[in-house]
Amino acid sequence: MANDIVLNRRLLLFSASAFVLAGCGGLGLGPTDADQTIYVLQPALATPPPGGTPAGWALAIDIPDASDSIDTRRIALIKSDATMDYYANASWPDRLPLLVQTALVAGFEASGRVPSVSRTQDALHADYELGVEIRDCAAHYASADDKGKPGGNPTVSVNLIAQMSTAHGRLIVANFTASQSAPASQNSAGAVVQALNTALGAAVEQIVAWALALPAPAAP
């Protein structure tokens, strides 16, 4: 049964990747920065209210899964004809899944309620493991100019599928979907990154609040 679940998940990711890339030439046809610019994906997280019951469990966060089209350092956009492209001369400092993992770690640390938060690759003690699939993290355009380039100010969308499982035995405890969007203030990569930081921050806060409502796992 576990093997079937893993296989189905891989097939789902492969299918999503194939669908998106079918319309993606990767030519950087979006709004262009004059020079190569590396943008920081560092969502601002709201300061949690003081107090709150400690979670009583340690957490390890996996590197999120993502389709090949967004598992990259390039900043993605979806054009009005449902095809995909990337902003020219603009990139993230690392692959998107690693940046989202860092944002999740920062979100749980900021809550002050989890005694230990780590990345699974750190191989530290954990009671729970959080797995995440990035379904969407891109700018979406509703129109195009007479040359077919994305026009108007886009809206960014972040969609994260979270799954909490026990670190011992890998028993799935709960699933959750965090979906957020935010308008970009103008049609530029910089404005899109600002909006993505807003939307990702809100999605991370949703996942943190959901996870903190879970009970401590039973002793193995």
C-alpha positions as CSV (number, residue, x, y, z in Angstrom):
1,M,0.0,0.0,0.0
2,A,2.8,2.5,0.9
3,N,4.6,1.7,-2.3
4,D,1.4,2.4,-4.3
5,I,1.0,5.8,-2.6
6,V,4.5,6.8,-3.4
7,L,4.2,5.6,-7.0
8,N,0.9,7.5,-7.4
9,R,2.5,10.7,-6.0
10,R,5.4,10.4,-8.4
11,L,3.0,9.9,-11.3
12,L,1.0,13.0,-10.2
13,L,4.1,15.1,-10.1
14,F,5.3,13.8,-13.5
15,S,1.9,14.5,-15.1
16,A,1.8,18.0,-13.7
17,S,5.3,18.7,-14.9
18,A,4.6,17.4,-18.4
19,F,1.4,19.5,-18.6
20,V,3.0,22.7,-17.6
21,L,6.1,22.3,-19.7
22,A,4.1,21.5,-22.8
23,G,3.5,25.3,-23.2
24,C,6.9,26.5,-21.9
25,G,9.6,27.5,-24.3
26,G,11.8,28.7,-21.4
27,L,12.9,31.7,-23.5
28,G,12.5,34.3,-20.9
29,L,9.7,36.2,-22.7
30,G,8.3,37.9,-19.6
31,P,9.0,41.5,-18.5
32,T,12.8,41.8,-18.5
33,D,15.2,43.2,-16.0
34,A,18.0,45.3,-17.6
35,D,20.7,43.3,-15.8
36,Q,20.8,39.8,-14.2
37,T,19.1,40.2,-10.8
38,I,19.0,37.7,-7.9
39,Y,15.8,38.1,-5.9
40,V,15.4,37.0,-2.3
41,L,12.4,34.9,-1.3
42,Q,12.1,35.8,2.3
43,P,8.5,36.2,3.4
44,A,7.7,38.6,6.2
45,L,6.0,36.6,9.0
46,A,3.6,38.2,11.5
47,T,4.8,38.3,15.1
48,P,2.8,35.7,17.0
49,P,0.9,36.8,20.2
50,P,2.8,36.1,23.4
51,G,2.1,32.9,25.2
52,G,0.6,29.8,23.7
53,T,1.0,26.2,24.8
54,P,4.3,24.7,23.7
55,A,3.7,22.0,21.1
56,G,5.7,19.3,23.0
57,W,7.1,17.7,19.9
58,A,10.1,18.2,17.7
59,L,9.7,18.8,13.9
60,A,11.8,18.0,10.8
61,I,10.8,19.6,7.5
62,D,11.4,17.7,4.3
63,I,12.6,19.5,1.1
64,P,9.3,20.2,-0.7
65,D,8.3,18.3,-3.9
66,A,7.6,20.3,-7.0
67,S,7.2,19.8,-10.7
68,D,10.3,20.2,-12.8
69,S,8.9,23.5,-14.2
70,I,9.2,25.2,-10.8
71,D,11.9,23.1,-9.2
72,T,14.4,25.7,-10.5
73,R,16.1,29.0,-9.7
74,R,14.0,30.7,-12.4
75,I,10.9,32.8,-11.5
76,A,7.9,31.4,-13.2
77,L,4.9,33.1,-14.8
78,I,1.7,31.8,-16.4
79,K,0.5,33.7,-19.4
80,S,-3.1,34.4,-20.3
81,D,-3.1,31.5,-22.9
82,A,-2.2,29.1,-20.0
83,T,1.4,28.6,-21.2
84,M,4.3,29.0,-18.9
85,D,7.5,31.1,-19.1
86,Y,10.1,32.7,-16.8
87,Y,11.2,36.3,-16.1
88,A,14.3,37.1,-18.1
89,N,17.5,38.2,-16.2
90,A,15.8,37.3,-12.9
91,S,16.4,34.3,-10.6
92,W,16.2,33.0,-7.1
93,P,19.5,32.4,-5.1
94,D,18.7,28.7,-5.0
95,R,16.1,26.2,-6.2
96,L,12.6,27.2,-5.2
97,P,11.9,24.0,-3.0
98,L,14.9,24.8,-0.8
99,L,13.8,28.4,-0.4
100,V,10.3,27.3,0.6
101,Q,11.8,24.8,3.1
102,T,13.8,27.6,4.7
103,A,10.6,29.7,4.9
104,L,8.8,26.9,6.7
105,V,11.6,26.4,9.2
106,A,11.6,30.2,9.9
107,G,7.8,30.1,10.3
108,F,7.9,27.4,12.9
109,E,10.8,29.0,14.7
110,A,9.0,32.4,14.8
111,S,6.0,30.8,16.5
112,G,8.2,30.1,19.5
113,R,6.1,27.0,20.3
114,V,8.1,24.1,18.8
115,P,11.1,23.1,20.9
116,S,13.1,21.8,18.0
117,V,12.7,22.6,14.3
118,S,15.1,21.3,11.7
119,R,15.5,20.2,8.1
120,T,15.3,16.4,7.5
121,Q,18.7,16.5,5.9
122,D,20.1,17.7,9.2
123,A,19.3,14.2,10.7
124,L,18.3,15.6,14.1
125,H,15.8,14.0,16.4
126,A,12.1,14.6,15.4
127,D,8.7,13.4,16.5
128,Y,6.9,14.7,13.4
129,E,8.0,15.1,9.8
130,L,6.4,17.7,7.6
131,G,6.2,17.0,3.9
132,V,5.0,19.7,1.4
133,E,4.2,19.7,-2.3
134,I,4.4,23.0,-4.1
135,R,1.5,23.1,-6.6
136,D,1.9,26.7,-7.5
137,C,4.3,29.5,-6.9
138,A,4.1,31.8,-9.9
139,A,2.7,35.1,-11.3
140,H,-0.5,34.7,-13.3
141,Y,-1.4,37.1,-16.1
142,A,-4.9,37.8,-17.4
143,S,-3.9,39.6,-20.6
144,A,-1.2,40.0,-23.2
145,D,0.0,42.8,-25.5
146,D,-0.2,42.8,-29.3
147,K,3.1,40.9,-29.4
148,G,1.8,38.2,-27.1
149,K,3.9,39.3,-24.1
150,P,2.2,39.2,-20.7
151,G,0.4,42.5,-20.1
152,G,-1.1,44.2,-17.1
153,N,-0.3,43.7,-13.5
154,P,-0.3,40.0,-12.6
155,T,-1.6,38.2,-9.5
156,V,0.7,35.8,-7.8
157,S,-0.5,32.5,-6.4
158,V,1.0,30.1,-3.9
159,N,-0.5,26.7,-3.3
160,L,1.1,24.3,-0.8
161,I,-0.1,20.8,0.1
162,A,1.2,19.8,3.5
163,Q,1.3,16.4,5.1
164,M,2.2,15.6,8.7
165,S,3.5,12.2,9.5
166,T,5.2,10.5,12.5
167,A,9.0,10.4,12.3
168,H,8.9,6.8,13.6
169,G,6.9,4.6,11.3
170,R,5.9,7.3,8.9
171,L,2.2,7.2,9.8
172,I,0.3,9.9,8.1
173,V,-1.5,12.1,10.7
174,A,-3.1,14.9,8.8
175,N,-3.2,16.8,5.5
176,F,-3.7,20.5,4.8
177,T,-3.9,22.8,1.8
178,A,-2.6,26.4,2.1
179,S,-3.6,28.7,-0.8
180,Q,-2.8,32.4,-0.9
181,S,-2.7,35.0,-3.6
182,A,-1.6,38.6,-3.8
183,P,-1.6,41.3,-6.5
184,A,1.7,42.7,-7.9
185,S,1.9,46.5,-7.8
186,Q,3.3,46.6,-11.4
187,N,4.3,44.4,-14.2
188,S,7.9,43.6,-13.2
189,A,9.9,40.8,-11.6
190,G,10.6,42.9,-8.6
191,A,6.9,43.6,-7.9
192,V,6.1,39.9,-8.4
193,V,8.7,38.9,-5.9
194,Q,7.3,41.3,-3.3
195,A,3.8,39.8,-3.9
196,L,5.2,36.3,-3.7
197,N,6.8,37.1,-0.3
198,T,3.4,38.3,0.9
199,A,1.5,35.2,-0.4
200,L,4.1,32.7,0.8
201,G,4.3,34.3,4.2
202,A,0.5,34.0,4.6
203,A,0.6,30.3,3.4
204,V,3.4,29.5,5.8
205,E,1.5,31.0,8.7
206,Q,-1.5,28.9,7.7
207,I,0.5,25.7,7.9
208,V,2.1,26.7,11.2
209,A,-1.3,27.3,12.8
210,W,-2.7,24.0,11.4
211,A,0.3,22.0,12.7
212,L,0.3,23.6,16.1
213,A,-3.3,22.4,16.6
214,L,-2.2,18.7,16.2
215,P,-1.7,16.6,19.3
216,A,1.7,15.2,20.2
217,P,2.4,11.8,18.5
218,A,2.0,8.6,20.6
219,A,5.1,7.1,22.0
220,P,6.6,4.5,19.6
